[in-house]
Amino acid sequence: MKVVVSARLPGRIRQILDGHEIVEPAAGRFDEAQLRALLMDADALLALLLVRVDEALLAGAPRLRIVANYAVGYDNVDVAAATRRRVVVTNTPGVLTAATADLTMALMLAAARRLGEGRALLDAGWRGWEPEQLVGLDLDGAQLGLVGLGRIGRAVAERARAFGLTIVYSAPRVIEGEDASARHVPLDELLATSDVVSLHCPLDATTRHLIGARELALMKPRAILVNTARGPIVDEAALAAALDRGHLGGVGLDVFEHEPRVTPGLLAHPRAILAPHLGSATRGTRARMAEAAAQSIADLFAGRRPSSVVNPEALG
């Protein structure tokens, strides 16, 4: 079987896919034209999140049987179109949970303790310590509101409890069996009562711009917003405006509405802690993601059910 790997990836891909034809770039990633040409007779695609797997791409790949997405999210894939063509879509949940939760805490801590403003003060010529200089948020005793309580949300809650934060969460349903200290509340209540709001929901039609001008206005003055989920969950223009008004204490963002472009009002803001989509960026995590995606392809070709199928109806 011909497997197209859209970018040069770490991990034991070749060992896992031994016996199949693997087509991958020598370095970097294939551009759109190269990828479409390679997919004309491909049986599998191991795709980066940057690859838009839409109706047009699928129509140009008539032999394609599986799209193994190198991410836990799959908003880059038209799953309905893939299912109609009996193309299996898989993702990589679980392997990046700890790394993303760690980065969430890093952004939260940096925003709470105003580290970005601190560095700017040093660059401008710091004149020494003062009692009320850049005072930040006390996390011990503060409330963390988690929007979504999947694997990553639960991992963040576990870490946050060690810092003394109390946890509430908003989700479409109450998560059974969770620690009683994580309390389910409506989204509006979570926004109005939390000192830190962290987003961990998937991106779909119901969550695009879930956090807009209205929701930001509900948040406490000086509260902190953290997003390591997907950029379009937040209306970035509204977020920049809220920061400019001084309504929020800070934001920590690893994802952006129009990646790789960042709204200029955020890029230049002293209370914005920004990272270039580093949630899964550890050596071990990135390798395990590639291996999980490759294993999904190998399993399907061997007649086994892949472990993380997004559209099981495509299996037949």
SULGILIN-V620278 format. One record per residue. N is the residue number from 1. SS is DSSP state (hx for helix, st for strand, lp for the rest). Layout:
# SULGILIN-V620278
n={N & N}
ss={SS & SS}
This chain:
# SULGILIN-V620278
n={1 & 2 & 3 & 4 & 5 & 6 & 7 & 8 & 9 & 10 & 11 & 12 & 13 & 14 & 15 & 16 & 17 & 18 & 19 & 20 & 21 & 22 & 23 & 24 & 25 & 26 & 27 & 28 & 29 & 30 & 31 & 32 & 33 & 34 & 35 & 36 & 37 & 38 & 39 & 40 & 41 & 42 & 43 & 44 & 45 & 46 & 47 & 48 & 49 & 50 & 51 & 52 & 53 & 54 & 55 & 56 & 57 & 58 & 59 & 60 & 61 & 62 & 63 & 64 & 65 & 66 & 67 & 68 & 69 & 70 & 71 & 72 & 73 & 74 & 75 & 76 & 77 & 78 & 79 & 80 & 81 & 82 & 83 & 84 & 85 & 86 & 87 & 88 & 89 & 90 & 91 & 92 & 93 & 94 & 95 & 96 & 97 & 98 & 99 & 100 & 101 & 102 & 103 & 104 & 105 & 106 & 107 & 108 & 109 & 110 & 111 & 112 & 113 & 114 & 115 & 116 & 117 & 118 & 119 & 120 & 121 & 122 & 123 & 124 & 125 & 126 & 127 & 128 & 129 & 130 & 131 & 132 & 133 & 134 & 135 & 136 & 137 & 138 & 139 & 140 & 141 & 142 & 143 & 144 & 145 & 146 & 147 & 148 & 149 & 150 & 151 & 152 & 153 & 154 & 155 & 156 & 157 & 158 & 159 & 160 & 161 & 162 & 163 & 164 & 165 & 166 & 167 & 168 & 169 & 170 & 171 & 172 & 173 & 174 & 175 & 176 & 177 & 178 & 179 & 180 & 181 & 182 & 183 & 184 & 185 & 186 & 187 & 188 & 189 & 190 & 191 & 192 & 193 & 194 & 195 & 196 & 197 & 198 & 199 & 200 & 201 & 202 & 203 & 204 & 205 & 206 & 207 & 208 & 209 & 210 & 211 & 212 & 213 & 214 & 215 & 216 & 217 & 218 & 219 & 220 & 221 & 222 & 223 & 224 & 225 & 226 & 227 & 228 & 229 & 230 & 231 & 232 & 233 & 234 & 235 & 236 & 237 & 238 & 239 & 240 & 241 & 242 & 243 & 244 & 245 & 246 & 247 & 248 & 249 & 250 & 251 & 252 & 253 & 254 & 255 & 256 & 257 & 258 & 259 & 260 & 261 & 262 & 263 & 264 & 265 & 266 & 267 & 268 & 269 & 270 & 271 & 272 & 273 & 274 & 275 & 276 & 277 & 278 & 279 & 280 & 281 & 282 & 283 & 284 & 285 & 286 & 287 & 288 & 289 & 290 & 291 & 292 & 293 & 294 & 295 & 296 & 297 & 298 & 299 & 300 & 301 & 302 & 303 & 304 & 305 & 306 & 307 & 308 & 309 & 310 & 311 & 312 & 313 & 314 & 315 & 316}
ss={lp & st & st & st & st & lp & st & lp & lp & lp & lp & lp & hx & hx & hx & hx & lp & lp & lp & lp & st & st & st & st & lp & lp & lp & lp & st & lp & lp & hx & hx & hx & hx & hx & hx & hx & hx & hx & hx & lp & lp & st & st & st & st & lp & lp & lp & lp & lp & st & lp & hx & hx & hx & hx & hx & lp & lp & lp & lp & lp & lp & st & st & st & st & lp & lp & lp & lp & lp & lp & lp & st & lp & hx & hx & hx & hx & hx & hx & lp & lp & lp & st & st & st & lp & lp & lp & lp & lp & lp & hx & hx & hx & hx & hx & hx & hx & hx & hx & hx & hx & hx & hx & hx & hx & hx & lp & lp & hx & hx & hx & hx & hx & hx & hx & hx & hx & hx & hx & lp & lp & lp & lp & lp & lp & lp & lp & lp & lp & lp & lp & lp & lp & lp & lp & lp & st & st & st & st & st & lp & lp & lp & hx & hx & hx & hx & hx & hx & hx & hx & hx & hx & hx & hx & lp & lp & lp & st & st & st & st & st & lp & lp & lp & lp & lp & lp & lp & lp & lp & lp & lp & st & st & st & lp & lp & hx & hx & hx & hx & hx & hx & hx & lp & lp & st & st & st & st & lp & lp & lp & lp & lp & lp & lp & lp & lp & lp & lp & st & lp & hx & hx & hx & hx & hx & hx & lp & lp & lp & lp & st & st & st & st & st & lp & lp & lp & hx & hx & hx & st & lp & hx & hx & hx & hx & hx & hx & hx & hx & hx & lp & lp & lp & st & st & st & st & st & st & lp & lp & lp & lp & st & lp & lp & st & lp & lp & hx & hx & hx & hx & lp & lp & lp & lp & st & st & st & lp & lp & lp & lp & lp & lp & lp & lp & hx & hx & hx & hx & hx & hx & hx & hx & hx & hx & hx & hx & hx & hx & hx & hx & hx & hx & hx & lp & lp & lp & lp & lp & lp & lp & st & lp & lp & hx & hx & hx & hx & lp}
